[in-house]
Amino acid sequence: MKKFNIGFVVLLAIFLGFSVCVQAAGHLKIAVTSNLNTLDPHKSKIGDEYLYMFAVFNGLTFIDRDLLTKPDLAERWENSKDLKTWTFYLKKGVKFHHGREFEAEDVAFSIRRIMDKETGSKARVNFMIVDKVEVVDKYTVRFKLKMPYAGFADIFGERQARILPRDRVDTLTTHPIGTGPFKFESFKPGVKVEMVKNTEYFEDGLPLADRVTLQIIPESAARVTALESGEINVVWHLPLETIDRLKKNPDIVVDEVPTSSWDGIIMNNKKPPFDKLKVRQAVHLAIDKPQMVEIVVFGHGTPTHSPISPSHLFFNKNIPFKTDLAKAKELLAEAGYPNGFKIKLFVPEGRPARVRLGVTVREMLKPLGIKVDIQRVPWDKFISEIEGKATFHTDGFYSRPTIDTSLYPWYHSSGSWNDDTWNTSNPKVDKLLDLARQTETEEERRKIYMEFQELVVQEPPGIIPFVINHVNAYRKEVKGLHSSPMMNFDLRRVSIAE
């Protein structure tokens, strides 16, 4: 079959009087909420960093917006019958941005780097089950696990599990290099990140956009104004209080999706008064979770017991959401606080829902005699000085690819996020989470996670009142953009239509 000359077709259409619609790939400008603290994907911790990471780097797998695990740098994979040996066959001809071909050695290097405690990666806990990483050949890598793990392919879609070039790690802080659809161009801290199209990307015809800018606009009203004026095309993580207003704008699309992302009330279990279980139990009994959903996220969320979403098969529907102020006062008295206590509650500026969460906690604890003094802290300072260090604060975390990766890092005593949140150590919880990792059938895991939820309600390390819907907004000329429960963007097929 002969190939037609597209230019001839367009000229012919014009000559015949037909209109021709041409789509411009364009420059995509996305407003994000805060500065990037690192360009190293293995060390990333916040959502704004994740957007950059998914544009510049790839993993072996990726989690799509239907929460299905799909091939990315891996062409396919297979596992042994006992689920302890996993072999990944890599795509051939994939190039890093500096021109070298992607190889199995890069996978082995990257995962070993994540597993190295000195790296400080939050994904390390996911790979602690790995006993050995073997490079079989240039395009094959094999993992030997310490225990059976059915969801092993899923964890390569985790945010930090990006594959780096083993010969360019020293440039991560100045000029990071990946295999992603966009190449890093520049970073002006506190202002913007610039990325350009990777013309040698391994998926034919992708990406569609020519450039992507992550514009850092901390003030929520300024982000919305920039969207309305057309200064930017997309607002990531739309402030919930602006949803109704933007839905009335015919030039803007508001895209909302349920997630298992959560905001939480963080009580440091190693510091008084929360080192006493009865104090934590009392606080838990004073919190009205359904009411919090209405007050804090304006109904754009669902009450929950843990990061397990109410829409998930493993959610324990038999546990009621209840408050009991009389019992809470009794527990406080038994813990040595019959008249309550005074405490500072730290909340992050620039995260309005977490500020509202703090204010609501203050009001709900008043009947117990607990006097909460709210301290607002700038986001950068909050991450460096409050998270994991303060006695009492509000915080939040994004959906993870599996139930195991949603729970183990926060609730297990060895978890990589545990020391940034409640600093808990509960042998009964550890036993359940370790057992769930080794259990092969879904029904057995379901029973374990049901018991886990009962335990963390009876012996709470902290409180997760709800999971939150993820909401983005974009101008109608943006095509191919979809919100994801993982709260990131797949920018490969996004373009700007004229």
C-alpha positions as CSV (number, residue, x, y, z in Angstrom):
1,M,0.0,0.0,0.0
2,K,1.3,3.4,-1.0
3,K,1.8,6.0,1.8
4,F,0.0,9.3,1.3
5,N,1.8,12.6,1.7
6,I,0.0,14.3,4.7
7,G,0.9,17.7,3.4
8,F,-0.8,16.9,0.0
9,V,-3.9,15.7,1.9
10,V,-4.1,18.9,3.9
11,L,-3.7,21.1,0.8
12,L,-6.2,19.1,-1.1
13,A,-8.7,19.5,1.7
14,I,-8.2,23.3,1.7
15,F,-8.6,23.4,-2.0
16,L,-11.9,21.5,-1.8
17,G,-13.2,23.8,0.9
18,F,-13.1,21.4,3.9
19,S,-12.0,22.7,7.3
20,V,-8.9,20.9,8.7
21,C,-8.6,20.6,12.5
22,V,-4.9,20.5,13.6
23,Q,-4.0,19.6,17.1
24,A,-1.1,21.4,18.6
25,A,0.9,19.4,21.1
26,G,1.9,22.6,22.9
27,H,3.3,23.6,26.2
28,L,1.6,22.2,29.3
29,K,1.8,24.4,32.4
30,I,0.8,22.7,35.6
31,A,0.4,24.6,38.9
32,V,1.7,22.7,41.9
33,T,1.5,23.5,45.6
34,S,5.1,23.6,46.9
35,N,8.8,23.5,46.2
36,L,10.6,20.3,45.3
37,N,12.9,19.3,48.1
38,T,14.8,16.8,46.0
39,L,15.3,15.8,42.4
40,D,16.3,12.3,43.5
41,P,13.3,10.0,42.9
42,H,14.5,7.4,45.5
43,K,14.5,10.1,48.2
44,S,11.2,11.8,47.2
45,K,8.4,12.3,49.8
46,I,5.9,14.8,48.5
47,G,3.3,14.8,45.7
48,D,4.8,17.7,43.8
49,E,8.1,15.7,43.5
50,Y,6.1,12.7,42.2
51,L,4.7,14.6,39.3
52,Y,8.2,15.5,38.1
53,M,9.4,11.9,38.7
54,F,6.7,10.2,36.6
55,A,7.6,12.6,33.7
56,V,11.3,12.1,33.8
57,F,11.7,8.5,35.0
58,N,10.1,5.0,34.5
59,G,9.7,2.0,36.7
60,L,9.6,-1.6,35.7
61,T,5.8,-1.5,36.0
62,F,3.3,1.3,36.4
63,I,-0.1,1.5,38.1
64,D,-2.7,2.9,35.7
65,R,-5.8,4.9,36.7
66,D,-7.8,1.7,37.1
67,L,-5.2,0.6,39.6
68,L,-4.0,-2.2,37.4
69,T,-0.3,-3.1,37.1
70,K,1.0,-2.7,33.6
71,P,4.4,-3.2,31.9
72,D,6.6,-0.1,31.8
73,L,10.3,-0.8,31.4
74,A,9.6,-4.5,31.8
75,E,8.2,-6.2,28.7
76,R,6.8,-9.0,30.8
77,W,7.6,-11.0,34.0
78,E,7.0,-14.4,35.5
79,N,7.2,-15.9,38.9
80,S,7.9,-19.3,40.4
81,K,5.1,-21.4,41.8
82,D,6.2,-20.6,45.4
83,L,6.1,-16.8,44.6
84,K,9.7,-16.4,45.8
85,T,11.5,-16.1,42.5
86,W,10.5,-13.3,40.1
87,T,12.1,-12.8,36.6
88,F,11.6,-9.6,34.6
89,Y,12.3,-9.4,30.9
90,L,13.2,-5.9,29.9
91,K,12.2,-3.9,26.8
92,K,15.1,-3.6,24.3
93,G,16.3,-0.4,22.7
94,V,15.1,1.9,25.5
95,K,17.6,4.8,25.9
96,F,18.4,7.0,28.8
97,H,18.3,10.8,28.1
98,H,22.1,10.9,27.8
99,G,21.9,8.3,25.0
100,R,23.0,5.1,26.6
101,E,20.8,2.0,26.3
102,F,18.9,0.9,29.4
103,E,20.1,-2.5,30.8
104,A,19.4,-5.0,33.5
105,E,22.5,-3.6,35.4
106,D,20.6,-0.3,35.8
107,V,17.7,-2.1,37.4
108,A,19.9,-4.0,39.8
109,F,21.8,-0.9,40.7
110,S,18.6,1.1,41.3
111,I,16.9,-1.5,43.5
112,R,20.1,-2.1,45.5
113,R,20.3,1.7,46.0
114,I,16.8,1.8,47.3
115,M,17.5,-1.2,49.6
116,D,20.6,0.6,51.0
117,K,19.6,2.2,54.3
118,E,22.0,5.0,53.7
119,T,20.0,6.2,50.7
120,G,17.0,6.9,53.0
121,S,14.4,5.9,50.5
122,K,10.8,5.5,51.7
123,A,10.4,2.6,49.3
124,R,13.1,0.6,51.1
125,V,10.6,-1.1,53.3
126,N,8.8,-2.5,50.3
127,F,12.0,-4.3,49.1
128,M,13.1,-5.6,52.4
129,I,11.6,-9.0,51.3
130,V,14.3,-9.2,48.6
131,D,17.1,-11.6,49.4
132,K,19.1,-11.3,46.2
133,V,19.1,-9.3,42.9
134,E,20.6,-11.2,39.9
135,V,21.5,-9.9,36.5
136,V,20.8,-12.9,34.2
137,D,21.7,-11.1,31.0
138,K,21.6,-7.7,29.4
139,Y,17.8,-7.7,29.3
140,T,16.8,-10.0,32.2
141,V,16.9,-9.4,35.9
142,R,15.8,-11.9,38.6
143,F,14.8,-11.3,42.2
144,K,15.0,-14.0,44.9
145,L,12.7,-13.2,47.8
146,K,12.9,-14.2,51.5
147,M,9.2,-15.1,51.5
148,P,6.3,-15.6,49.0
149,Y,4.9,-12.3,47.8
150,A,2.1,-12.3,45.3
151,G,2.2,-8.5,44.7
152,F,5.9,-8.2,44.0
153,A,5.4,-6.8,40.5
154,D,3.1,-4.1,41.9
155,I,5.7,-2.5,44.1
156,F,7.8,-1.5,41.0
157,G,5.0,0.9,40.2
158,E,5.6,2.6,43.5
159,R,6.5,6.3,43.3
160,Q,10.1,6.0,44.5
161,A,10.9,2.8,42.6
162,R,12.2,4.6,39.5
163,I,15.1,3.2,37.5
164,L,18.2,5.4,37.3
165,P,21.3,5.2,35.0
166,R,24.1,3.6,37.0
167,D,26.6,6.0,35.4
168,R,24.8,9.3,36.1
169,V,23.7,9.2,39.7
170,D,26.3,11.9,40.5
171,T,24.3,14.4,38.4
172,L,20.9,13.8,40.2
173,T,21.0,17.1,42.1
174,T,21.9,19.2,39.1
175,H,20.7,17.4,35.9
176,P,18.8,14.2,36.6
177,I,18.6,11.7,33.8
178,G,15.9,9.0,33.3
179,T,14.2,7.2,30.5
180,G,10.9,9.1,30.8
181,P,8.8,10.8,28.2
182,F,10.2,14.2,29.2
183,K,13.8,15.3,29.8
184,F,14.7,17.5,32.7
185,E,15.8,21.0,31.5
186,S,16.0,23.2,34.6
187,F,14.9,23.8,38.1
188,K,14.5,27.1,39.8
189,P,13.8,26.4,43.4
190,G,10.5,27.9,44.6
191,V,9.6,28.9,41.1
192,K,9.4,26.1,38.5
193,V,10.6,22.9,36.9
194,E,11.1,22.9,33.1
195,M,11.0,19.7,31.1
196,V,11.1,19.1,27.3
197,K,9.8,16.3,25.1
198,N,12.0,13.2,24.8
199,T,12.1,12.7,21.1
200,E,13.6,9.3,21.5
201,Y,11.0,7.9,23.9
202,F,10.5,4.2,23.5
203,E,6.7,4.4,22.9
204,D,6.1,5.5,19.3
205,G,4.5,8.9,18.9
206,L,4.7,9.8,22.5
207,P,4.7,12.1,24.3
208,L,2.4,14.5,22.6
209,A,3.3,17.7,24.4
210,D,6.5,19.6,23.5
211,R,7.2,21.0,27.0
212,V,5.9,20.7,30.5
213,T,6.3,23.3,33.2
214,L,5.6,22.6,36.9
215,Q,4.8,26.1,38.2
216,I,5.2,26.4,41.9
217,I,2.3,28.5,43.3
218,P,1.9,27.9,47.1
219,E,-1.1,30.1,47.6
220,S,-4.3,28.2,46.6
221,A,-6.2,31.3,45.5
222,A,-3.4,32.3,43.2
223,R,-3.3,28.9,41.6
224,V,-7.1,29.1,40.8
225,T,-6.8,32.6,39.5
226,A,-3.9,31.6,37.2
227,L,-6.1,28.8,35.8
228,E,-9.1,31.0,35.2
229,S,-6.9,33.6,33.4
230,G,-5.3,30.9,31.2
231,E,-1.8,31.7,32.6
232,I,-1.6,27.9,33.5
233,N,-3.5,25.0,32.0
234,V,-3.8,22.7,34.9
235,V,-4.2,22.9,38.7
236,W,-3.0,19.7,40.4
237,H,-4.7,18.8,43.7
238,L,-7.4,21.4,43.5
239,P,-8.3,23.2,46.7
240,L,-11.6,21.6,47.7
241,E,-13.2,24.9,48.7
242,T,-12.9,26.0,45.0
243,I,-14.6,23.1,43.4
244,D,-18.2,24.5,43.2
245,R,-16.9,27.8,41.8
246,L,-14.8,26.2,39.0
247,K,-17.6,23.8,38.0
248,K,-19.6,26.9,36.9
249,N,-16.8,28.0,34.6
250,P,-17.5,26.8,31.0
251,D,-13.8,27.0,30.1
252,I,-12.7,24.6,32.9
253,V,-13.1,20.9,33.6
254,V,-13.1,19.6,37.2
255,D,-12.0,16.0,37.4
256,E,-12.6,14.1,40.6
257,V,-11.7,10.5,41.5
258,P,-12.0,8.5,44.8
259,T,-8.7,7.4,46.3
260,S,-7.2,5.7,49.3
261,S,-5.1,8.8,50.1
262,W,-5.7,10.0,53.6
263,D,-5.2,12.8,56.1
264,G,-4.4,11.8,59.7
265,I,-4.2,12.9,63.3
266,I,-0.6,12.0,64.2
267,M,0.2,11.2,67.8
268,N,3.8,10.4,68.6
269,N,3.6,7.2,70.6
270,K,7.0,7.7,72.2
271,K,6.2,11.1,73.7
272,P,3.8,12.0,76.6
273,P,0.9,12.1,76.8
274,F,0.5,9.8,73.7
275,D,2.9,7.2,75.0
276,K,-0.1,6.1,77.0
277,L,-2.5,3.9,75.1
278,K,-5.5,5.1,77.1
279,V,-4.9,8.7,76.0
280,R,-4.9,7.7,72.4
281,Q,-8.0,5.6,72.9
282,A,-9.7,8.6,74.5
283,V,-8.8,10.9,71.6
284,H,-10.1,8.3,69.2
285,L,-13.5,8.0,70.9
286,A,-13.9,11.8,70.8
287,I,-13.5,12.1,67.0
288,D,-16.6,12.0,64.9
289,K,-15.3,10.8,61.6
290,P,-18.5,11.2,59.4
291,Q,-18.8,14.8,60.7
292,M,-15.1,15.4,59.9
293,V,-15.7,14.4,56.3
294,E,-18.3,17.1,55.9
295,I,-16.3,19.8,57.8
296,V,-12.8,19.1,56.6
297,V,-13.2,17.9,53.0
298,F,-16.7,19.3,52.3
299,G,-18.0,15.8,51.7
300,H,-15.3,14.9,49.1
301,G,-14.1,11.8,51.1
302,T,-15.3,8.8,53.1
303,P,-14.8,7.8,56.8
304,T,-12.4,4.9,57.3
305,H,-10.5,3.0,60.0
306,S,-7.1,2.9,58.3
307,P,-5.7,3.4,54.8
308,I,-7.9,0.6,53.6
309,S,-10.5,2.4,51.6
310,P,-14.2,1.6,52.3
311,S,-14.5,0.7,48.6
312,H,-12.0,-2.1,49.0
313,L,-12.9,-5.8,49.4
314,F,-10.7,-5.9,52.6
315,F,-12.5,-3.0,54.3
316,N,-14.0,-4.1,57.6
317,K,-17.6,-2.9,57.5
318,N,-18.4,-4.5,60.9
319,I,-16.5,-1.8,62.8
320,P,-18.9,1.1,63.6
321,F,-17.9,4.8,63.5
322,K,-18.8,5.9,67.0
323,T,-18.0,8.6,69.6
324,D,-18.3,8.0,73.3
325,L,-17.3,11.1,75.3
326,A,-18.2,9.5,78.7
327,K,-15.9,6.5,78.0
328,A,-13.2,8.9,76.7
329,K,-13.2,10.9,79.9
330,E,-13.0,7.7,81.9
331,L,-9.9,6.6,80.0
332,L,-8.3,10.0,80.4
333,A,-8.8,9.8,84.2
334,E,-7.3,6.3,84.3
335,A,-4.3,7.6,82.3
336,G,-3.7,10.3,84.9
337,Y,-5.4,13.2,83.1
338,P,-8.8,13.6,84.8
339,N,-9.0,17.3,83.8
340,G,-7.5,16.9,80.4
341,F,-4.2,18.6,79.4
342,K,-2.8,21.4,77.2
343,I,-1.0,20.5,74.0
344,K,0.3,22.1,70.8
345,L,-1.0,20.8,67.5
346,F,1.1,21.6,64.5
347,V,-0.6,22.0,61.1
348,P,1.1,22.7,57.7
349,E,0.4,26.0,55.9
350,G,-0.4,25.5,52.2
351,R,-2.5,22.4,53.0
352,P,-5.9,23.8,53.8
353,A,-7.6,20.5,54.5
354,R,-5.0,19.6,57.1
355,V,-5.4,23.0,58.7
356,R,-9.2,22.5,58.9
357,L,-8.5,19.0,60.3
358,G,-6.5,20.6,63.1
359,V,-9.2,23.1,63.9
360,T,-11.9,20.4,63.9
361,V,-9.7,18.2,66.2
362,R,-9.4,21.2,68.6
363,E,-13.2,21.6,68.8
364,M,-13.9,17.9,69.2
365,L,-11.4,17.5,72.1
366,K,-12.7,20.4,74.1
367,P,-15.4,18.3,75.9
368,L,-12.5,16.2,77.3
369,G,-10.8,19.2,78.8
370,I,-8.0,18.9,76.2
371,K,-6.9,22.4,75.3
372,V,-5.3,22.4,71.8
373,D,-3.1,25.3,70.8
374,I,-2.9,25.2,67.0
375,Q,0.5,26.1,65.5
376,R,0.6,26.9,61.8
377,V,4.0,26.0,60.2
378,P,5.2,26.8,56.6
379,W,5.2,23.6,54.5
380,D,9.0,23.4,54.0
381,K,9.6,23.9,57.7
382,F,6.9,21.4,58.5
383,I,8.6,18.7,56.4
384,S,12.0,19.3,57.9
385,E,11.2,20.1,61.6
386,I,7.7,18.8,62.4
387,E,7.0,15.6,60.5
388,G,8.2,12.7,62.7
389,K,9.4,15.0,65.5
390,A,6.5,16.8,66.9
391,T,4.2,15.2,69.6
392,F,1.0,16.1,67.9
393,H,0.3,17.2,64.3
394,T,-1.8,16.7,61.2
395,D,-0.4,15.1,58.1
396,G,-1.4,13.1,55.0
397,F,-0.2,10.5,52.5
398,Y,-1.1,9.3,49.0
399,S,-2.6,6.1,47.7
400,R,-0.2,3.2,47.4
401,P,-0.3,0.4,44.8
402,T,-1.2,-2.5,47.2
403,I,-2.8,-2.9,50.6
404,D,0.6,-4.1,51.9
405,T,2.4,-1.0,50.7
406,S,-0.5,1.1,52.1
407,L,-0.1,-0.3,55.6
408,Y,3.3,-1.9,56.3
409,P,5.4,1.3,56.0
410,W,3.2,3.1,58.5
411,Y,2.1,0.5,61.0
412,H,5.0,-2.0,61.2
413,S,7.6,-1.2,63.8
414,S,10.3,-1.3,61.1
415,G,8.2,0.7,58.6
416,S,9.9,3.5,56.7
417,W,7.1,6.0,57.3
418,N,6.4,4.9,60.9
419,D,9.2,7.1,62.2
420,D,7.7,10.1,60.4
421,T,4.3,9.5,61.9
422,W,3.3,7.7,65.1
423,N,6.5,5.9,66.1
424,T,4.5,2.9,67.0
425,S,5.6,-0.5,68.1
426,N,2.9,-3.1,68.5
427,P,4.0,-6.8,68.3
428,K,0.5,-7.9,67.5
429,V,0.3,-5.5,64.5
430,D,3.8,-6.6,63.3
431,K,2.8,-10.2,63.4
432,L,-0.4,-9.6,61.3
433,L,1.4,-7.5,58.7
434,D,4.3,-10.0,58.4
435,L,1.8,-12.9,58.1
436,A,-0.2,-11.0,55.4
437,R,3.0,-10.7,53.3
438,Q,3.5,-14.4,53.3
439,T,-0.1,-15.4,52.7
440,E,-0.9,-16.7,49.2
441,T,-4.7,-16.6,48.9
442,E,-6.8,-13.4,48.8
443,E,-9.4,-14.8,51.3
444,E,-6.7,-15.5,53.9
445,R,-5.2,-12.0,53.4
446,R,-8.7,-10.5,53.7
447,K,-9.2,-12.2,57.1
448,I,-5.8,-10.9,58.3
449,Y,-6.5,-7.3,57.3
450,M,-10.0,-7.5,58.8
451,E,-8.3,-8.4,62.1
452,F,-5.7,-5.7,61.6
453,Q,-8.4,-3.0,61.3
454,E,-10.1,-4.2,64.5
455,L,-6.7,-4.0,66.3
456,V,-5.8,-0.5,65.2
457,V,-9.3,0.7,66.3
458,Q,-8.9,-0.9,69.7
459,E,-5.3,0.1,70.1
460,P,-4.9,3.2,67.9
461,P,-1.4,4.5,67.2
462,G,-3.1,7.5,65.7
463,I,-6.3,8.4,63.8
464,I,-7.1,8.2,60.1
465,P,-10.5,9.8,59.9
466,F,-11.1,9.5,56.2
467,V,-9.8,8.8,52.7
468,I,-10.0,11.8,50.3
469,N,-11.1,12.2,46.7
470,H,-8.4,13.6,44.4
471,V,-9.6,16.6,42.4
472,N,-7.8,18.3,39.5
473,A,-8.9,21.1,37.2
474,Y,-7.8,22.0,33.7
475,R,-8.8,24.2,30.9
476,K,-11.0,22.7,28.2
477,E,-8.2,22.9,25.6
478,V,-6.2,20.3,27.5
479,K,-6.9,16.9,26.0
480,G,-6.1,13.4,27.3
481,L,-5.6,14.4,30.9
482,H,-7.1,12.1,33.6
483,S,-7.1,12.1,37.4
484,S,-5.7,9.0,39.0
485,P,-6.3,7.4,42.4
486,M,-2.5,7.4,42.7
487,M,-2.7,11.2,42.5
488,N,-0.1,11.5,39.7
489,F,-0.5,12.4,36.1
490,D,0.3,10.2,33.1
491,L,1.4,13.0,30.8
492,R,2.3,10.9,27.8
493,R,-0.9,11.4,25.9
494,V,-1.8,14.9,27.0
495,S,-1.8,17.7,24.5
496,I,-3.2,21.3,24.1
497,A,-5.8,21.7,21.3
498,E,-6.0,25.1,19.6
